[in-house]
Amino acid sequence: MPACFSGLPLEVKRIVWSYVDYECPSDQRKSYSLVPYACVSLEWQLAFERATFRKVTVKSNQLSSLKKYVVGHRMGFLHVLRFIIIIPKLLHNNPVERRRRNRAFTKSIKGLWTLLKLIEGLSSPAGVQFGVISFSPFAPRSI
């Protein structure tokens, strides 16, 4: 009977899976994706989802996508969540523009709290490391 991957010991499987990550040149790691390997089999899917969802960076305008894909057992894989708040570009330095930007920031924070409520109790026993960065495409020096 021919040997199959699912019959190999876990240690051997981990060695095979570790080579998948090394096939990517180090200068391309940010754009490199393990997602295609998750399609090989259910066993590969679980192994690569564990790596894919371990550290997640999400921008405030991507929260709905994150809520769609990081569900169920995937939440248990989450160990590091980086949240980047995108503040709209400041077009004019006036009260109306500042309120618009403040509303965008507040909306992002409310969305973040909703996400954290979903994660609460479903993540790993060690907890989730969490970081927030606020980014604005342009901010005049007079502010």
Protein Blocks (a to p, Z undefined) as FASTA:
>chain_A
ZZdfklpcfklmmmmmmmmmmmpcfklmmmpcfklmmmmpmmlmmmmmmmmmmpccddfk
lmmmmmmmmgcjlmmmpmbdcddddddddfbdcfklmmmmmmmmmmmmmmmmmmmmmmno
pacfkbpadddddddfbdcfkZZ
